[in-house]
Amino acid sequence: MPPTVNVKSVTSNVGWSVLSKASTFGLKFVTVPILARILSPEEFGGVAVALTVVQFLAMIGGAGLTSALVIQREEEMETVHSVFWANLAIAILMAIGLYAYAVPFAALLGAPEASYLLEIMSLLIPLQLGGDVAYSLLARRMNFSKEAFWSMIAESTGAIVAVVMALFGFGVWALIAQLFVSALVRLCGLYAVSHYMPRFVFHPGRVLKLSRFSLGMMGSEIANFITFQSPMVIISRSLSLADAGAYSAANRFASIPNQVVLSAVMGVLFPAFSGMVEDKQRRSQALLFSTQVTTVLLAPMMFGIWALAEPAMRILFGPQWAYAWPVLGLLALSKGILTPCSTFIPYLKGVGHGRALFWSAVVRAIATTLAVAYGAATGTLVDAMIWLCIVNAVTLVGYSWAVFRADGTPFLKGFSISCRPMMMALLMALAVRFLLDHFGASLPNPVLQVVAGAITGGVLYAGLILFSERSLLGKIFQLIKNRGRIV
């Protein structure tokens, strides 16, 4: 059976995951701007478009089978081996298909010059899917410290290789090397720490049994993938590869806070919520509490990037990217609007609300695609990002209604509690933006503007949270004092 879920296990695993992501964040904070200064927007755009296809096929190839392993009550090795071979066979077929049809795929995405990148990056699919079974074993054992360590090593090694190659003039190959090195190091590390050794055992019936769960998850994952990746495809087709590169560079940087907090927390919350599936009161409390905590952490980062986007873009990315500062700000704003939704996907997956997860994801994917397409067709990249912010504001309300309805929590109560930290972060960001607009000229150096804005924002946000979230802070304090008790 999966281990008992309690405060100590959840907070320990979240801590390890956040430590891993925070370490990787520190390196990416340096490497992304370095690569952006050395490489061109077209090079960023070509790799980003190709990676979109690879990630989509890798996601379909997994079909959610490894997610189904996480929630199995017993760790049956014959089932694990069967899933490994099914994943590997699908991955190889996907890689062969992508290599064979790289030219029409690239043309479909509006980037025919990136077809050779698709051929090369097709090999990433087996590397990515090959480690999923080992990861699922660590996840069901709530042993995220080892996974976190190897993720940190993999991402750091890949980033260092990319920067070194870019400095020596390898151009776009630096980005490709980063992807392959990170994937290979992660693959080897996961198998080393999970102590999993595949055996040639395959039972089709066991795979089909898991597919009842995995196919439902795959539908929602495809919809979520479309939500996150459709802007890239739309921009490359409707605008230009340079615009796609600007979007990719800005999105990479704006996504760093999510990678630090959200990706770490979501990986732990999925098995944690699945362990609370029979305790409605406990899982409802966990939903609200985890949503508040992630919003308190994420919202000030995202809205802070929006407030400081103009000077930050000039400092980090250099003059060739200075024109894209509104894109960075609007992307951060769009992500900040959705911070109260951070825990919704692992909650719905963990407690078995597959239908709510699927339809919420589908509606969000359709709305996001249509909004960005309309903005790109009728205006510029900035217009497309404005429409992305608008649709995310609508998504916040609709997604919250679906999740709180599935949980049985009154909508107004749940919505107000989860959104309150976000509103405090928004007030902080508006104040910082106002001060920079009116008094920023007295600090002509953009570095001083960023430092002054960050300090001012941090002080304002701390005061607002102390005023509005005293109850939450009290719970966190009690959690630390009584971390050994079961929730």
C-alpha positions as CSV (number, residue, x, y, z in Angstrom):
1,M,0.0,0.0,0.0
2,P,1.1,3.6,-0.5
3,P,2.6,5.2,2.6
4,T,0.4,7.0,5.1
5,V,0.0,10.6,4.2
6,N,0.6,13.0,7.1
7,V,1.9,16.5,7.7
8,K,5.5,15.3,8.2
9,S,5.6,13.3,4.9
10,V,3.9,16.0,2.8
11,T,5.9,18.9,4.2
12,S,9.2,17.0,4.0
13,N,8.6,16.0,0.4
14,V,7.4,19.5,-0.6
15,G,10.5,20.9,1.0
16,W,12.8,18.6,-1.0
17,S,11.0,19.4,-4.2
18,V,11.1,23.1,-3.6
19,L,14.8,23.0,-2.7
20,S,15.4,21.2,-6.0
21,K,13.4,23.6,-8.0
22,A,14.9,26.6,-6.2
23,S,18.4,25.4,-6.9
24,T,17.6,25.0,-10.6
25,F,15.9,28.4,-10.5
26,G,19.1,30.0,-9.4
27,L,21.0,28.6,-12.4
28,K,18.2,29.3,-14.9
29,F,18.0,32.8,-13.6
30,V,21.5,33.2,-14.9
31,T,21.6,30.9,-17.9
32,V,18.3,31.9,-19.7
33,P,19.4,35.6,-20.0
34,I,22.9,34.5,-21.1
35,L,21.5,32.3,-23.8
36,A,19.1,35.0,-24.9
37,R,22.0,37.4,-25.3
38,I,24.0,35.0,-27.4
39,L,21.3,33.4,-29.5
40,S,18.8,35.0,-31.8
41,P,15.0,35.1,-31.5
42,E,14.8,32.9,-34.6
43,E,17.0,30.2,-32.9
44,F,14.9,30.3,-29.7
45,G,11.7,30.1,-31.8
46,G,12.9,27.1,-33.9
47,V,13.8,25.0,-30.9
48,A,10.6,26.0,-29.0
49,V,8.3,25.0,-31.9
50,A,10.1,21.7,-32.4
51,L,10.0,21.0,-28.6
52,T,6.2,21.6,-28.6
53,V,5.7,18.6,-31.0
54,V,8.1,16.4,-29.0
55,Q,6.4,17.1,-25.7
56,F,3.0,16.6,-27.2
57,L,3.9,13.2,-28.6
58,A,5.7,12.2,-25.4
59,M,2.6,13.0,-23.3
60,I,0.4,11.0,-25.6
61,G,2.9,8.1,-25.6
62,G,2.7,7.8,-21.8
63,A,-1.1,7.8,-22.0
64,G,-1.2,8.3,-18.2
65,L,-0.2,4.7,-17.5
66,T,2.5,5.8,-15.0
67,S,0.0,8.1,-13.2
68,A,-2.2,5.0,-12.8
69,L,0.8,3.2,-11.1
70,V,1.0,6.0,-8.5
71,I,-2.5,5.4,-7.2
72,Q,-2.4,1.5,-7.2
73,R,-2.8,0.2,-3.7
74,E,-0.1,-2.5,-4.1
75,E,3.2,-2.2,-5.9
76,E,2.8,-5.2,-8.2
77,M,6.1,-5.6,-10.1
78,E,4.6,-7.5,-13.0
79,T,2.3,-4.6,-13.6
80,V,5.2,-2.2,-13.4
81,H,7.3,-4.2,-15.9
82,S,4.3,-4.3,-18.3
83,V,3.9,-0.6,-18.1
84,F,7.6,-0.1,-18.8
85,W,7.5,-2.1,-22.0
86,A,4.3,-0.6,-23.2
87,N,5.8,2.9,-22.6
88,L,9.0,2.0,-24.4
89,A,7.3,0.5,-27.4
90,I,5.0,3.5,-27.8
91,A,7.9,5.9,-27.4
92,I,9.9,4.2,-30.2
93,L,7.0,4.2,-32.6
94,M,6.4,7.9,-31.8
95,A,10.0,8.7,-32.4
96,I,10.0,6.9,-35.8
97,G,6.8,8.6,-36.9
98,L,8.1,12.0,-36.0
99,Y,11.4,11.5,-37.8
100,A,9.6,10.2,-40.9
101,Y,7.1,13.1,-41.0
102,A,9.3,15.9,-39.7
103,V,8.9,18.0,-42.8
104,P,5.1,18.1,-43.0
105,F,5.0,18.6,-39.2
106,A,7.3,21.6,-39.4
107,A,5.3,23.1,-42.3
108,L,2.1,22.6,-40.3
109,L,3.5,24.6,-37.5
110,G,4.6,27.5,-39.8
111,A,8.3,26.7,-39.3
112,P,9.5,24.6,-42.2
113,E,13.1,25.6,-41.5
114,A,12.8,23.7,-38.2
115,S,12.2,20.3,-39.8
116,Y,15.8,19.1,-39.1
117,L,15.3,20.0,-35.4
118,L,12.3,17.7,-35.3
119,E,14.3,14.9,-36.8
120,I,17.0,15.2,-34.2
121,M,14.7,15.9,-31.2
122,S,12.5,12.8,-32.0
123,L,15.1,10.9,-30.0
124,L,14.0,12.8,-26.9
125,I,10.7,10.9,-26.8
126,P,12.2,7.5,-25.6
127,L,14.5,9.4,-23.2
128,Q,11.6,11.2,-21.6
129,L,9.2,8.3,-21.4
130,G,11.9,5.8,-20.4
131,G,12.2,7.4,-16.9
132,D,8.5,7.7,-16.2
133,V,8.1,4.3,-14.5
134,A,11.0,4.9,-12.2
135,Y,9.6,8.3,-11.3
136,S,6.2,6.8,-10.6
137,L,7.7,4.3,-8.1
138,L,9.4,7.1,-6.2
139,A,6.2,9.2,-6.2
140,R,4.0,6.4,-4.8
141,R,6.6,5.8,-2.1
142,M,6.5,9.6,-1.4
143,N,10.3,9.5,-1.8
144,F,10.8,12.9,-3.5
145,S,14.1,13.8,-2.0
146,K,16.0,11.4,-4.3
147,E,14.0,12.5,-7.4
148,A,14.5,16.1,-6.4
149,F,18.3,15.6,-6.2
150,W,18.6,14.1,-9.6
151,S,16.2,16.6,-11.2
152,M,18.5,19.3,-9.9
153,I,21.6,17.6,-11.2
154,A,20.0,17.0,-14.6
155,E,18.7,20.5,-15.1
156,S,21.9,22.1,-13.8
157,T,24.2,19.9,-16.0
158,G,22.1,20.6,-19.1
159,A,22.1,24.4,-18.5
160,I,25.8,24.5,-17.9
161,V,26.5,22.6,-21.2
162,A,24.2,24.9,-23.1
163,V,25.9,28.1,-21.9
164,V,29.4,26.7,-22.6
165,M,28.4,25.6,-26.1
166,A,26.7,28.9,-26.8
167,L,29.8,30.8,-25.7
168,F,31.9,28.7,-28.1
169,G,29.6,29.6,-31.0
170,F,27.5,26.4,-31.4
171,G,24.3,28.4,-31.8
172,V,21.1,26.5,-31.8
173,W,23.0,23.3,-31.0
174,A,23.5,24.6,-27.5
175,L,19.8,24.5,-26.8
176,I,19.5,21.0,-28.3
177,A,22.4,19.7,-26.2
178,Q,20.7,21.1,-23.1
179,L,17.6,19.1,-23.7
180,F,19.5,15.8,-24.4
181,V,21.9,16.1,-21.5
182,S,19.2,16.9,-19.0
183,A,17.0,14.1,-20.2
184,L,19.8,11.5,-20.2
185,V,21.1,12.5,-16.7
186,R,17.6,12.4,-15.3
187,L,16.9,9.0,-16.8
188,C,20.1,7.5,-15.3
189,G,19.5,9.1,-12.0
190,L,15.9,7.9,-11.6
191,Y,16.8,4.3,-12.2
192,A,19.7,4.5,-9.9
193,V,17.7,5.8,-6.9
194,S,14.5,3.9,-7.5
195,H,16.5,0.6,-7.7
196,Y,14.1,-0.5,-10.5
197,M,15.5,-3.0,-13.1
198,P,13.1,-3.8,-16.0
199,R,12.4,-7.5,-16.6
200,F,11.0,-8.9,-19.8
201,V,7.5,-9.4,-18.4
202,F,4.5,-8.2,-20.2
203,H,0.8,-8.8,-19.4
204,P,-1.5,-6.9,-21.8
205,G,-4.5,-7.4,-19.5
206,R,-2.8,-5.4,-16.7
207,V,-2.0,-2.6,-19.1
208,L,-5.5,-2.5,-20.3
209,K,-6.8,-2.4,-16.8
210,L,-4.7,0.6,-16.0
211,S,-5.8,2.3,-19.2
212,R,-9.3,2.8,-17.9
213,F,-7.8,5.4,-15.6
214,S,-5.0,6.5,-17.9
215,L,-7.2,7.3,-20.9
216,G,-9.3,9.7,-18.9
217,M,-6.2,11.4,-17.6
218,M,-4.7,11.5,-21.1
219,G,-7.7,13.5,-22.4
220,S,-7.3,16.1,-19.7
221,E,-3.5,16.2,-20.2
222,I,-3.9,16.7,-23.9
223,A,-6.3,19.6,-23.2
224,N,-3.8,21.1,-20.7
225,F,-1.0,20.7,-23.2
226,I,-3.0,22.6,-25.8
227,T,-3.7,25.3,-23.3
228,F,0.0,25.9,-22.6
229,Q,1.5,25.2,-26.1
230,S,-1.2,26.5,-28.5
231,P,0.1,30.1,-28.2
232,M,3.5,29.1,-29.5
233,V,2.0,27.4,-32.6
234,I,-0.4,30.2,-33.2
235,I,2.3,32.8,-32.9
236,S,4.7,31.0,-35.2
237,R,1.9,30.6,-37.9
238,S,0.1,33.9,-37.6
239,L,3.0,36.2,-36.8
240,S,6.7,35.2,-37.3
241,L,9.4,32.9,-36.0
242,A,11.1,35.9,-34.3
243,D,7.8,36.6,-32.4
244,A,7.7,32.9,-31.5
245,G,11.3,33.3,-30.2
246,A,10.4,36.4,-28.2
247,Y,7.4,34.6,-26.7
248,S,9.6,31.6,-25.9
249,A,12.3,33.6,-24.2
250,A,9.8,35.6,-22.1
251,N,7.8,32.5,-21.3
252,R,10.9,30.7,-20.1
253,F,11.7,33.4,-17.7
254,A,8.1,34.1,-16.6
255,S,7.7,30.4,-15.9
256,I,10.6,30.1,-13.5
257,P,8.5,30.9,-10.4
258,N,6.0,28.2,-11.4
259,Q,8.9,25.7,-11.9
260,V,10.2,26.5,-8.4
261,V,7.0,26.3,-6.5
262,L,4.2,24.9,-8.5
263,S,5.9,21.9,-10.3
264,A,7.4,20.9,-6.9
265,V,4.1,21.1,-5.0
266,M,2.0,19.5,-7.7
267,G,4.2,16.4,-7.8
268,V,3.7,15.8,-4.1
269,L,0.0,16.8,-3.9
270,F,-1.2,14.2,-6.4
271,P,-0.2,11.1,-4.3
272,A,-1.1,13.1,-1.1
273,F,-4.7,13.8,-2.2
274,S,-5.1,10.2,-3.4
275,G,-4.3,9.1,0.1
276,M,-7.2,11.3,1.4
277,V,-9.8,10.1,-1.1
278,E,-12.0,8.6,1.6
279,D,-11.8,11.5,4.1
280,K,-13.8,14.3,2.6
281,Q,-13.3,16.8,5.5
282,R,-9.5,16.3,5.5
283,R,-9.1,16.6,1.8
284,S,-11.3,19.8,1.6
285,Q,-9.2,21.4,4.3
286,A,-6.1,20.3,2.5
287,L,-7.4,21.8,-0.8
288,L,-8.0,25.2,0.7
289,F,-4.9,25.2,2.8
290,S,-2.6,24.1,-0.1
291,T,-4.3,26.6,-2.5
292,Q,-3.7,29.5,-0.1
293,V,-0.1,28.6,0.6
294,T,0.8,28.2,-3.1
295,T,-1.0,31.5,-3.9
296,V,0.8,33.3,-1.1
297,L,4.1,32.1,-2.6
298,L,3.5,32.4,-6.3
299,A,1.3,35.5,-6.7
300,P,3.8,38.1,-5.6
301,M,6.5,36.6,-7.8
302,M,4.3,36.7,-10.9
303,F,2.8,40.1,-10.3
304,G,6.2,41.4,-9.3
305,I,7.6,40.4,-12.7
306,W,4.8,42.2,-14.3
307,A,5.5,45.4,-12.3
308,L,9.3,45.3,-13.0
309,A,9.2,43.9,-16.6
310,E,10.6,46.9,-18.4
311,P,13.8,47.4,-16.4
312,A,14.2,43.7,-15.9
313,M,14.1,42.9,-19.6
314,R,16.8,45.5,-20.3
315,I,19.0,44.0,-17.6
316,L,18.6,40.3,-18.2
317,F,18.1,39.9,-21.9
318,G,20.0,42.8,-23.5
319,P,19.1,45.4,-26.1
320,Q,18.0,42.9,-28.8
321,W,15.1,41.8,-26.6
322,A,14.2,45.1,-25.1
323,Y,11.2,45.5,-27.4
324,A,9.6,42.4,-25.9
325,W,9.3,43.7,-22.3
326,P,5.4,44.0,-22.6
327,V,5.3,40.3,-23.6
328,L,7.2,39.4,-20.4
329,G,5.0,41.5,-18.3
330,L,1.7,40.3,-19.8
331,L,2.8,36.6,-19.6
332,A,3.7,37.0,-15.9
333,L,0.3,38.8,-15.4
334,S,-1.6,36.0,-17.1
335,K,0.2,33.4,-15.0
336,G,-0.4,35.4,-11.8
337,I,-4.1,35.5,-12.4
338,L,-4.2,31.7,-12.3
339,T,-2.2,31.2,-9.2
340,P,-5.3,30.3,-7.1
341,C,-5.8,27.4,-9.5
342,S,-2.4,25.9,-8.8
343,T,-3.6,22.9,-6.8
344,F,-6.7,22.1,-8.8
345,I,-5.2,19.6,-11.2
346,P,-3.5,17.4,-8.6
347,Y,-6.6,17.6,-6.5
348,L,-9.0,16.4,-9.2
349,K,-6.5,13.7,-10.3
350,G,-5.9,12.5,-6.8
351,V,-9.5,12.2,-5.6
352,G,-10.8,10.7,-8.9
353,H,-12.9,13.6,-10.3
354,G,-11.9,12.7,-13.8
355,R,-14.9,14.1,-15.5
356,A,-14.6,17.6,-13.9
357,L,-10.9,17.5,-14.7
358,F,-11.5,16.6,-18.3
359,W,-14.2,19.1,-19.1
360,S,-12.5,22.0,-17.2
361,A,-9.3,21.3,-19.2
362,V,-11.2,21.1,-22.5
363,V,-13.1,24.3,-22.0
364,R,-9.9,26.1,-20.9
365,A,-8.0,24.8,-23.9
366,I,-10.6,25.9,-26.4
367,A,-11.0,29.4,-24.8
368,T,-7.2,30.0,-24.6
369,T,-6.6,28.9,-28.2
370,L,-9.5,31.0,-29.6
371,A,-8.5,34.1,-27.6
372,V,-4.8,34.0,-28.5
373,A,-5.7,33.3,-32.2
374,Y,-8.0,36.2,-32.3
375,G,-5.4,38.5,-30.7
376,A,-2.7,37.4,-33.2
377,A,-5.0,37.6,-36.2
378,T,-6.2,41.1,-35.5
379,G,-3.1,42.7,-33.9
380,T,0.4,42.0,-32.7
381,L,2.1,39.6,-30.2
382,V,1.2,42.1,-27.4
383,D,-2.5,42.0,-28.4
384,A,-2.4,38.2,-28.3
385,M,-0.9,38.3,-24.7
386,I,-3.6,40.8,-23.6
387,W,-6.3,38.3,-24.8
388,L,-4.4,35.6,-22.9
389,C,-4.8,37.6,-19.7
390,I,-8.5,38.1,-20.4
391,V,-9.3,34.5,-20.9
392,N,-7.3,33.5,-17.9
393,A,-9.4,35.8,-15.7
394,V,-12.5,34.1,-17.0
395,T,-10.8,30.7,-16.5
396,L,-10.1,31.5,-12.9
397,V,-13.8,31.9,-12.1
398,G,-14.9,28.9,-14.1
399,Y,-12.2,26.6,-13.0
400,S,-12.8,27.5,-9.3
401,W,-16.5,26.9,-9.7
402,A,-15.9,23.4,-11.1
403,V,-13.4,22.4,-8.5
404,F,-15.3,23.7,-5.4
405,R,-18.5,22.2,-6.8
406,A,-16.8,18.8,-7.1
407,D,-15.4,19.1,-3.6
408,G,-18.7,20.2,-2.1
409,T,-17.2,23.6,-0.8
410,P,-19.5,26.6,-1.2
411,F,-18.2,28.5,-4.2
412,L,-18.1,32.0,-2.7
413,K,-16.3,30.8,0.4
414,G,-13.7,28.8,-1.5
415,F,-13.2,31.5,-4.1
416,S,-12.7,34.3,-1.7
417,I,-10.3,32.4,0.5
418,S,-8.2,31.2,-2.4
419,C,-8.1,34.5,-4.2
420,R,-7.4,36.8,-1.3
421,P,-3.6,36.4,-1.4
422,M,-3.7,37.0,-5.1
423,M,-5.5,40.3,-4.6
424,M,-3.0,41.4,-2.1
425,A,-0.2,40.6,-4.6
426,L,-2.0,42.6,-7.3
427,L,-2.3,45.6,-5.0
428,M,1.4,45.4,-4.2
429,A,2.3,45.2,-7.9
430,L,0.0,48.2,-8.8
431,A,1.7,50.3,-6.1
432,V,5.2,49.3,-7.4
433,R,4.3,50.0,-11.0
434,F,2.8,53.4,-10.0
435,L,5.9,54.4,-8.1
436,L,8.2,53.4,-10.9
437,D,6.1,55.2,-13.5
438,H,6.2,58.4,-11.5
439,F,9.5,58.3,-9.7
440,G,11.6,55.9,-11.7
441,A,13.3,58.7,-13.6
442,S,15.1,59.6,-10.4
443,L,16.8,56.1,-10.7
444,P,18.0,56.1,-14.3
445,N,19.9,52.8,-13.8
446,P,17.5,49.9,-14.5
447,V,19.4,47.8,-11.9
448,L,18.5,50.3,-9.2
449,Q,14.9,50.4,-10.4
450,V,14.6,46.6,-10.1
451,V,16.2,46.6,-6.6
452,A,14.1,49.5,-5.3
453,G,11.0,48.0,-6.8
454,A,11.7,44.5,-5.3
455,I,12.4,45.9,-1.8
456,T,9.3,48.2,-1.9
457,G,7.1,45.4,-3.2
458,G,8.4,42.9,-0.6
459,V,7.7,45.3,2.3
460,L,4.2,46.2,1.0
461,Y,3.3,42.5,0.4
462,A,4.5,41.4,3.8
463,G,2.3,44.1,5.4
464,L,-0.7,43.2,3.3
465,I,-0.3,39.4,4.1
466,L,0.1,40.1,7.8
467,F,-3.1,42.1,7.7
468,S,-5.2,39.8,5.6
469,E,-3.9,36.3,6.3
470,R,-3.3,36.1,10.0
471,S,-5.4,32.9,10.2
472,L,-3.3,31.2,7.5
473,L,-0.1,32.3,9.1
474,G,-1.3,30.9,12.4
475,K,-2.1,27.5,10.8
476,I,1.4,27.4,9.2
477,F,3.0,28.2,12.6
478,Q,0.9,25.4,14.2
479,L,1.9,23.1,11.4
480,I,5.5,23.6,12.0
481,K,5.1,23.1,15.8
482,N,3.0,19.9,15.3
483,R,4.5,18.6,12.1
484,G,4.5,15.0,13.4
485,R,0.7,14.8,13.7
486,I,-1.5,13.4,11.0
487,V,-3.7,16.0,9.3
